[in-house]
């Protein structure tokens, strides 16, 4: 159990020398922290006798409520299916545990109430050299691969479910990595759905194609200017607006409509 039952706010792990975690009875030293969010803490780790880096993604149990409630289960389920199908378009899944423990050093500066004490949900993934797929590093070849790979993931009836930036950006999808060798990988399946409907899969592919397809928004934007923060659909390119307006399903509209505009969307009747 956690020391404090309040919602967990991840501390600044970078101040912890010798910070480590125990995954399936094996201790891994934390090399660096990649990401800290309420739903998860992502770490780069090394085993004591393994030179190979791995990714450990911890899901603080106290935060597994509401929108984040099923993140751990959904990601495990998706990665298991992908591994069983020998899918090479995502990080390799090394397994999961519901009993990861965080090992704090004696000189830890993290207050007792802020520590992740007790057993935690976590998964272990392959470490990939690369960065997020963004306008400044995007290539047409990588974008074409991303579309092909997403279709192969869809062929397994897996809908990623978290590829949209909403109003913050309208050029590239979320959770797509560009590797140093020019290949790409889809990551972060915590909002995925398995046995997804053909309609859901078609909608997801359509939005990604609108962004990075051969005639996508990415290639029409001026990549030299700073990213704009769109305030509403009026500032989106016409192709996005047109395709959104063609969709009558409320769930699909909400996927790409900015937060501020969602209150005015009425559910379809019938």
N, C-alpha and C positions, 0 to 999 in steps of 0.2 A: 504494500500500500504506500501511497505517497504520504509524506509528512504533513503536507498541507492540502486540504481538499479544494482550495480555490483553483481557478483555471490556471494551468501552467503557462508561464511566460518564459521561454528559453533564455538562459543567461548568456553572457558573452563567453563562450567556451575558449576563446583564444587566449585567455589569461591563465589557463590551466596547464602548467608544465607536467608532463607525464600522464596526461589525461588518457584513460583507456576504457574499453568496454569489453564485456564478456558475452560472447555469442556462442551458444551451444557448447559450453564448458571450455571454450578456447578464448584466450585473452588477446585482444588486438589493440595496438597502440594507435592513437588518433594522430594522423599526420597533419590534417587541417580540416576545417569546417567549410563545406561547400554552400550550405543553405540552412537557414533557420526560419521556420514558419510555424504557426500554431498547429498545423496538421502534422508536420514532420520536421525532424532534424537530420540533415544529410551529412555524413562524415566520410572522409577518405582515411582508410586504415591500412595497417600492415600487420601481419602475424609475426610472432617472434622468430619463426624459422622460415618465413615466406618473404621473398623479395618482391612478390607481386602485390600491387595495390588492389584493394577492393573497396566497394561502396557499401556502407551500412546506413540504412534509412530507418530511423526510429520514429514510431508513432506514439507520442505521449498518451497514455491511456486516459488520462483525465480530460484530454481534449477531444476524445472520440465521441462527440455529440453533434447533433444537428447536421449541418452540411458535411462535416468531417467524420460522421459516425461510422461509416463503413469503408473508409479509405484503405485500411490495412487489409481487410478481407477482399476488397475488390482488386487491389493490386496483386495480392497473392494468387487469386483465382486467374487473373489474366496472364500473369507470367508463367503459371504452371501450364496453361494451355499452349502458350507460345513456345515454351521449352519442349513440351511433348511433340510439337509439330516441327521442331528443329528450326524455328524461325530465327534468321540471322539479322533481322532488321531492328532488333531491340537489344539492350544489354542482356548478357547471359544471367540467368537467375540461379543463384547458388543455394537458395532456400530461405526459410523463415523460422522465426522462433517467437514464442510468447513469454519468454523468460530471460530476455536480455537484461543485464545489469550494468549500470554505469559505475565505474570505479573512480572515485574522487581521490586525488592525492591528499596527504595530510595538510599541506599548505594551501588547499583550495580556498579561493576567495568567494565562492558561491555560498550565499546564506543557506542554512539548513532548509528553510521553507521553500526555496527555489530549486532544490535538487530533484533530479529524477531518481527517486529512491524506489526500490522494489523492482518487480519484474515488468518489463516493457515489451510491447510488440515491435518487431523489427524484421527487415529483410536484408539479404546480402546480394549484391549485384556485381557484375563485371565492371571494372574501372575502364573508362574510355578516355583517350586523349582527344580533346577537341573543345569546342565552345558552342554556345547556342547559335542556331541558324538565324542570322540577322541581315538586314539590307546591305550592310557594309562588307559582309563576307559571302553573300549569296552568289551562286552561279546557276546558270540554266541547267547544267548537267546535274548538280546536286538537287535542284528543285524537281527535276524529272524523276530522279531516283526516289525522292520523298513520296511522290504521288504513287509510284509503282509499289513501294514498300507498304504504304498505307492500304492500298488495295489488297495486298497479300494478307495483311492483318485483318482486314474486313472479311476476307475469304474464310477466316476462322470464326466469323460471327462475333468479333470483338469490335466494339465501338469505343474509341479512345475517350471521348467525352470531355477533353480539356485541351482543345487546340485553338481556343479563341481568346484574344486579348481584350475583348469588349471595346470600350471607348479609348483605351490608352494607345493602341496602335492598330493600323489596318493594313500592314504590309506583309508580315510573315506570321505563320502559325506559332502557337506556343509549343513547348516541349518537343522541339526538334533540334537535334544536335548535329553539327557539322564536324566531322572528324578531321584530324590532321592529314589523313590520306585522301581527303576529298569525298569520302563516303558519308552517309547520314544514318542516324538512328532515331527512332521515336522512343521517348522516355516518359516516365511518370504516368502510371495507369491507375492512380488512386481514385479517379472518377469514371473509370471505364465500366462498361456493361458487357457481359457475355450473353450469348444467344440473342444478340441484338436484332431488331427487326430490319428488314431490307430498306424500309423507309428511313430509319435512323442512319444506317450506313450510307445511303445515297445522299442524305442531307449533309453529313459530315464531309464526304468526299467533294461535294459540290462547293462547299465553302472554302476548303483548302485549294481546290482548283481555281476558284475565283481570286485567291491571293497569289499563288505561285505557279499557276498553270502557264502554258505558253503565251497566253494573252492576259495574264493575271495583273492584279493591281500593283504588285511589287515592281514589275518592269515598266509601269507607266508613271511611277512616282519619281520625283527628282531625288536621287539618293544622296545628293550633296547637302541638302538642307536639313536642319534639325527636325526630329520627329515632331509632328503636331499632336496636340491632345485634342481629339475630336470631341466636341460638345454635344453632338447629336447626329442623326443620320443625314442631316442636311449638308454636313461637311465631308461625308464619305463620297468617294467616286461613284458615278452614276451606275456602274455595273453592279456594285454591291446593293445600292438602293433598289434597283430594278428587281434583282433576284430575291431580295427579302420580301418585297411587296407581292411577289408571285406566290409566296408560301402562305398558306392559310392555317397551318398547324401552330398553335400558340407556343408549344415547346420549342419548335424550330425558330420562330421569330425571336423568342427570348434569348436564344443562344447567341445571336449576333447583334441584337438591339442593345444600345448603351443603357446603363442602369437608370439614368434619368428618364428615359423614354418608356420604360417597362410599365410604369403605372398607368399609362394611357392605352395600353394594349388590352383589348377585351377578348375573352375566350370565344372561339368560334361556337356557334349554336349547333345543337344537334349531336 
